[in-house]
Amino acid sequence: MGLSFPLQLAISVLIGYLLGSVPSGFIVGKFYGVDVTQHASGRTGGTNVWRAAGLKAALITILGDILKGILAVLLTRWIFGSELAAALSGGAAVIGHNWSVFLDFRGGAGGITAGAALFALNPLVGGVVVALALIGLYFSRYASVATLTVTAGGFVVVVIAHFLFPDAVHPAMICFSAIAGAAAVWSLRPNIKRLLHGNERRITLW
C-alpha cells in the first residue's frame, strides 16, 4: 500500500530539513582549523566562512550549500513525483540551513541554498533570480542584499512568473518562495537593521 499524500509531504519536509541541516560551512571551517560560529556574525554561510577561513574555504562552502538545495528538490521529486513535495523539501532545506539540528539550531541565512533549490525547481526562473542577486551583490557589495534578492525578491518574481506563465511555473514554487523568503528575512533581521542605518558590512573583493 502506498504512502498517503500528507505522509509523502511530511517525509519530503524531513528529507529537506536534514539535508539543509548539514553544516557545510562549519565542517569546512573545522577542516581549516576555524570554528566559524565563533567569528564575526557566527553564521555558517559562505560570507562568514570567507571572513573566518578565507576565499577557498568559502567557495567550498558555497558548493556544499548549492548541493543541499539541489539535492533536496531532486531527491524528493524523484521519490514521490510531486512538485509540491519537491517545493516543500527545498523550503525545508533553507530552514535546515538556517537552523541546523546539528548546530543547536544555528546556521546561515539561506541565500545560496534557496537559489539552488529554486533553480532545481525551475531553471529559467531560478536563473533569473540568481542573476538579479548577483547584480545586486556586484553593485551593493552586501551579501545580505543578494540573499534578500534570492529569497524575498525571488518570491515576487515567482508570483509574477506564475501569473504570466501558469503552465510553465508550478504554483508549488510560490509555497517554496514564501518559506525561503520568510526564513531569510527572519534570519537577516540584524542585517536589515544595519542596512537601514547604513552600517552593514560590505564584501571587499573588488
N, C-alpha and C positions, 0 to 999 in steps of 0.2 A: 504494500500500500504506500503510495507516495506521500510526501510531506504536504501538509496544508500550506496554503499560500502565506498566511501570517507567520507560520513557523519558518518558512523559507526566508521571509524578510528578517525575522529575528536572527537567524543564523548568518544572514548576509551582514547585518549590523555588527555581529560579534566578530566575524572574519575581518571586516574592515577596521574595526576598532583595534583588534590585536595586531594587525599588520601596521596600522598607523602608529601604534604604541612602541614599535621597535625604535629605540632612541639612536638613530643613525649618528647624529652629532655627538652625543655623549660617548658612544662607542669609539668613534673616530678620534675624539679628543683624548680619550684614555690611551689609545694607541700612540698618540703624540705626547703622552705624559701630562695631559692637562685635564682637569675637571671643569668643563665649560660651564657647569651650573654655578661655579664659584667666581665667574668672571663677568664683568660688565652687567648686561641685562639678566644673566643667568639662564637664558634660553638655549635650546639645543639646535636651533636653526643655523643655516649657513652663515648668516651675518655675524652672529656671536661667535661661531666656531672660527671664522676668519679673524676676528679680533683677538681670540684667545690662543689659536694654534696656527694661524697662517692661511694663505690662499689655497695651497694644495689640500689641506685638511678640509677647507670649506667646500672645494669642488667635489671632493669625495662624499662629503655630507649631502650636498645638493643632489648628487646622483642617487644616493640611498633614498632620499626623500621623494625623488621622482618615481623611483621604482615602487615605493609603497603605494602611492596614489594610483599608478597604472595597474599594479597587480590586484589591488582591492577591487577595482572595477572589472577587469578582465576575468578574474577568477570567479567571481560571483555570477557574472554574465554567462560564463561557460558552464558553471554548475547548474544554475536554475533557468537560464534562458530568459531572464526578465530584466527589462531596463530599469524598473523601479528597484529591484534588488540591487542592481549594479550601482544605481544612483545613491541609494541608502548606504551601501558599503563604502562608496567614495566619500560621502559625507562623514561617515563614522571614522574613516581613516584620518580625516582632518582633525576630528575631535580627539582621536587617539594620539596623533602627533602633538597636539596642544596640551593634552592632559594624559600623559602616558601612565598606564598602570604599573609600568616597570620603574618609574622615577617618582613615585609618590605623587602622581598626578601633576607633574610639571612637564614642560616641553617647549615647543616653539610657538610660532604664530600661524603656521599652516599655509603660507602662500605657495610654496613650491609644491607641496603635496596636493593642494587644491587645484593648482594649474595643471598638474599631471593627470589628476583624476578627471578634470573637465575635458582635457584633450582626449583621454581614453573614451569618454562618453560620446564626444562629438569632435573629431579632429579639426573641423573647419571653425566651429565656434570657439573651441579651446585655443586654436592657433591665433584667432583674432584677439581674444582676451589676453593671452600671454604676450602678444606683440604690443598691445596697448600698455601692459605692465612694464615691459622693457623700455618703451618710450618714456613712460613716466619716471622710471628709475634713472634713465640717462639724463633727463633734463632736471630732475629734482635732486638726485643723488640721495634719496631717502628710501631705505629698504621698506619702511613701513608704508610708504606711498605705493610701491609696487605690490605689496601684499594686499592692501586695501583695494587696489585696482583689480587684481585677480579675483578677489572674493566678493566684496560688496559691489564693486563695479561690474564684476562678472555676472552677478545676479541681474543687474539691469540689462546687460547685453543679452543674457539668456531669455529673459522675459520678452524683450523686443523681438529677438530672433524667432521665438516660438510663435508669436502672433503674426509675424510676417511670413514665416515658413513653417506652418504647423506640421506638415508632412515630413519635414527634414529634422526638426528639433523636437525631440520627445518631451512631453510635459514633465516627465520624471526629473529632467535636468533642472527644472525650476526648484524642485524639492532639494536636490543636491546643492544648488547655489544658495538657497536660503540657509541651509545648515552651515555650509562653509563660510558664508558671509557673517552670520551671527557669531560663529566660533572665532573668526579672525577679529571682528570688531571688539568682542569682549576681551580677547587676549591683548589687544593693542590699545586698551584704554589709556595707559600711561603715555604711549607714543602719540596718540591723538591729542592728548592734552599738551604735550611738548610741541607738536606741530602747530597747534593753535596759538601757542605762546612764542613760537619762533626759535625754540632752543632744542629741537630734535637733532640727534647726531647724524651726520652725513657719512656716506661712504666716500672714501678719499682715494679711489684707484685712479681717477683722472681729474 
